[in-house]
Amino acid sequence: MTQLYVLFSVLALMAGLLVVLQRNPVYSALSLLVAFVAMGFAMILLGSPFLGAVFLIIYAGAIITLFLFALMLLNLRRPSFDFDFSPRSYAGVIAVGAVWAATLFALFHTPELQRPFSVNASFDPAFYRMGLFQQYIVPFEILSVLLLVALVAVLALTRKEGTE
């Protein structure tokens, strides 16, 4: 089981890297799909089948469909910029590497993070329902309004002039 978890984790990391490195946005979205599926199976292996199912259904299904629809709507063919490395970009790569190294150091050298955590509540969807609709109802509603505004903005940006 540990080998499967490591396999899905490495697959998710490699697919996440391909999301950033791909020049074609459709290939990037498909790499994101692979990353979501791998993370969903990793959640299932961690003992949280509900979160794994949410990853597979919501993220791998709905979000990727939305991304592909937006890509088709924008009709992107080729990247419109040519990236050349400058001294600033090297500084950015060094800064990202330093933050990544600090995160890995904190992950492996903090005793609180090395203890196993309890996953008893992760099997019960009622646990998530209670948290989402009682404790976090205001952020949930703010997110729903934000998504509605984003949808209206996409429709306004893609509308051709002269059409109503």
C-alpha positions in Angstrom: 0.0 0.0 0.0 2.9 2.3 0.7 4.3 1.6 -2.7 1.0 2.6 -4.3 0.9 5.8 -2.3 4.4 6.7 -3.4 3.5 5.8 -7.0 0.5 8.1 -7.0 2.3 10.9 -5.2 5.2 10.8 -7.7 2.7 10.7 -10.6 0.8 13.7 -9.1 4.1 15.6 -8.8 5.3 14.8 -12.3 1.9 15.8 -13.7 1.9 19.0 -11.7 5.3 19.8 -13.2 4.0 19.1 -16.7 1.1 21.5 -16.1 3.6 24.3 -15.7 6.1 23.2 -18.4 3.7 22.4 -21.3 3.4 25.0 -24.0 0.1 23.8 -25.3 -2.7 24.7 -22.9 -4.8 21.6 -23.7 -1.9 19.4 -22.8 -1.5 21.4 -19.6 -5.1 20.8 -18.7 -4.8 17.1 -19.4 -1.7 17.0 -17.2 -3.8 18.6 -14.5 -6.4 15.9 -15.0 -3.8 13.3 -14.4 -2.6 15.1 -11.2 -6.1 15.3 -9.9 -6.8 11.6 -10.5 -3.5 10.7 -8.8 -4.3 12.9 -5.8 -7.7 11.3 -5.6 -6.3 7.8 -5.4 -3.7 9.0 -2.9 -6.5 10.3 -0.7 -8.3 6.9 -0.9 -5.1 5.1 0.0 -4.6 7.5 3.0 -7.9 6.2 4.4 -10.3 9.0 3.2 -12.5 7.6 0.5 -14.9 10.5 0.7 -12.2 13.1 -0.1 -10.8 10.8 -2.8 -14.2 10.6 -4.4 -14.6 14.4 -4.2 -11.2 14.8 -5.9 -12.2 12.4 -8.6 -15.7 13.6 -9.2 -15.5 17.4 -8.6 -11.9 18.2 -9.6 -11.2 15.6 -12.2 -14.7 15.8 -13.7 -16.2 19.2 -13.3 -13.1 21.5 -13.0 -11.2 20.0 -15.9 -14.3 20.2 -18.1 -14.6 23.8 -17.1 -10.9 24.5 -18.0 -11.3 22.7 -21.4 -14.4 24.7 -22.1 -12.7 28.0 -21.3 -9.7 27.0 -23.5 -12.0 26.2 -26.4 -13.9 29.5 -25.8 -10.7 31.5 -25.8 -9.5 29.7 -29.0 -5.8 29.6 -28.0 -3.5 28.4 -30.7 0.1 29.2 -29.8 1.6 31.0 -26.9 1.9 34.7 -27.6 5.1 35.3 -25.8 8.6 33.9 -26.0 10.3 33.5 -22.7 14.0 34.3 -22.3 15.8 33.8 -19.1 17.0 37.0 -17.5 18.8 37.7 -14.2 15.3 38.3 -12.7 14.1 34.9 -13.7 17.1 33.3 -12.2 16.5 35.1 -8.9 12.9 33.9 -9.1 14.0 30.3 -9.6 16.4 30.6 -6.6 13.7 32.1 -4.4 11.2 29.3 -5.3 13.9 26.7 -4.7 14.7 28.2 -1.3 11.0 28.3 -0.2 10.7 24.6 -1.4 13.8 23.6 0.5 12.6 25.4 3.7 9.2 23.6 3.4 10.8 20.2 3.0 13.1 21.0 5.9 10.2 22.0 8.1 8.2 18.9 7.0 10.9 16.4 7.9 12.3 18.1 11.0 9.2 19.2 12.9 8.2 16.5 15.5 4.5 17.5 15.4 4.2 16.8 11.7 5.8 13.3 12.1 3.1 12.0 14.4 0.3 10.0 12.7 -3.0 11.9 12.6 -6.4 10.6 13.2 -8.6 10.0 10.2 -11.7 8.8 12.1 -13.8 11.7 11.0 -12.8 11.4 7.3 -15.0 8.4 6.8 -18.1 10.3 7.7 -19.6 12.7 5.1 -21.7 14.2 7.9 -18.5 15.5 9.4 -17.9 17.6 6.3 -21.5 18.6 6.0 -21.5 20.0 9.5 -18.3 21.9 9.0 -19.3 23.3 5.6 -22.8 24.4 6.4 -22.4 25.5 10.0 -18.9 26.6 10.8 -17.8 27.7 7.3 -21.1 28.9 5.8 -20.0 32.5 5.2 -16.8 31.6 3.3 -18.8 29.0 1.4 -21.4 31.6 0.3 -18.6 34.2 -0.5 -17.0 31.6 -2.7 -20.3 30.9 -4.5 -20.8 34.6 -5.2 -17.2 34.9 -6.4 -17.7 32.0 -8.8 -20.9 33.6 -10.1 -19.0 36.9 -10.7 -16.3 35.0 -12.5 -18.9 33.3 -14.8 -20.5 36.6 -15.6 -17.0 38.1 -16.3 -16.1 35.3 -18.7 -19.4 35.7 -20.6 -18.8 39.5 -20.8 -15.2 39.1 -22.0 -16.0 36.6 -24.7 -19.1 38.4 -26.1 -18.5 39.8 -29.5 -19.1 43.5 -30.1 -22.5 44.2 -31.7 -24.2 41.1 -30.3 -26.6 41.1 -27.4 
